[in-house]
Amino acid sequence: MAETSTPSTPIFADTPPQAHPLMQRLVREHGAHWVDLATLPAWLAAAPGDAVILIAGDAVRFPEGLDVAVVLPELRTEACQAFRIGIATPADEDAIGQRYGAQRRPSLVFVRDGRYVTTVSGMHDWTDFLALVRNALASPTTHAPIAIQSAGAAASSCH
């Protein structure tokens, strides 16, 4: 009898079509990986320790996402504590953001050993940003906040 194998969930998502060159640079030069809803659990489980998921948002609507992509490797170096970098795919970034209560773009979602730590949203001055990252890396794990949607977001408020 021939053995059959079941396809396993890949650890990394495919590079999204039209991925911005600065995001591609994070992958190519700084060891970042694309993650989507299907690959996120395996990526988180692949290595223990700290990890950061960049939820950049559309580069036209949220150009600060590209700024965060540029400084993120430098923040990792200056924080003096290693962490893996995942980049949420554009197709799944809203769902990943909702899972962690990250409503703003760009956001850095910090996780440790697969558990939520905190979220740092927006672009900041260097000194402030570095302090926020160091604080996140020193913080304990906790529960992700619940994303709150306005009542009118899902249904019309017409009477």
N, C-alpha and C positions, 0 to 999 in steps of 0.2 A: 504494500500500500504506500502510495506517495505521501510525503509529508506536505501539509499545506501550512503556509505561514500567513498570519494576518498582518496587514500593514500597520506599522506602529505610527503613532503621532510624531511628526517631525518636531525637533526641538526648536527650529527656527522657521519663521515664515519666509516666503519668497520675497525678493525685493519687489516692492510695489511698482507698477508701471508709472512712469513719470516721476520717480523719486528724485527729490531735489539733490543736486550735487553735494551740498553740505551734509545732507543726511547720508549719502553714499560714502562720503569721506569719513564720517563717524564709524561706519562699518569697516571700510577698507583699511583705515589707518589707526583706528583706536579700539578695534575689537568689539564694537557694538553689534547687536543682532536685532533683526526685525522680529517683532512678536505680534501675533493676532490672538483672537479668542481661542482658537484651536491649539496654538502652540504655547500660549502663556503658561499653563500649568507645568508642562514638561520643561520649559525654559527656567522657571522658578526652581524646579526640583533638580535641575542639572548640576547645580553647584551650591554648596551652603554659603552662608555669609550675606553680605550686603549687596543689594542690586538697586538700580534706579531705572525706572521706565519713563522715557521722555514721551510726553503726549504734546506734540508740537502744534498741532492745528494747521490749517491751511496757510501756506506761506504768504498768500496775498492778504488774507483777512487778519492774520496774526504774524506779522514779520518778526516779532520778538522771538518766535520759535526758532528761527534760524540763528539769532544771536545766542540763544541758550545752547543750540547745537554746537556752536563755535567754542563757547567757553567751557562746556561741560568737561572735556578732557583735562583742561587746565584746572578746573575745580577739583577733579579727582586727584590730580598730582599734588596740588597745594593742600588738600585736606589730609594728606599723609595717611590715608586709609583707603585701601583698594575696594572698589565696587564694580560690579558688572553693569554694563549699560544695555538696556533694551529700548528699542524705538517702536512705539505703537504704530501699526500700519494705518494709513489714512482710513481704510475701510472699517476698521474696528476701534479706532481711537475713542469714539464716543462711548462705545460699550465698555471699553477698558476703563475710561475715565469714570463712568457711572459706577462700575464695580468698586472703585476706590474713592468715590465721592469727589473726584477732581472735576469741577465744573468749568474752571477757567483754563484758557490756553495762552501760552504754554504752561505745562505743569510737569514737575518732576515728582514721581511717586516713588518713595523710598520703601523698600521691603527688606526684611532680613529673614533668612531661612524660609522664604515663601510667605512670611506673615507681614502684614501692613505695619509700617512705622509712622510715616507722616507724608504730607505733600507740601512742596514748595512751589507756589505758582508765580508766574510772571518773570520778568527780567529785572535784575537789581544791580545797583552799583557793586563793583567788585568786592569791596570789604564786607558789605552787608551780605552779599550772595555767599561768600566763603563762610561767613559766620553761620548763616542759615544751613548750609550743607554740613558743616562740622556739627552743629547742634542736632541735625537730623540723624547723622551717623552715630551720635552718642545717646540718642533717645531709645527708650524701650519699645518693643512692639506693642501694638494696641489693636483695637477694632477700627476698621475703615469707617469714616462717617457715612451716613446715609445721604445720598443725593436727594435734594428736595427740588421738586418741580412746581412751578406755579400752577394754580388750578386751571388757568386758561391754556396751558401748554398742550394738554391732551384733548381738550374739547372746546367747542365754541362757548363763549359766555353770553351769547344772545339769548334773550328770553322769549 
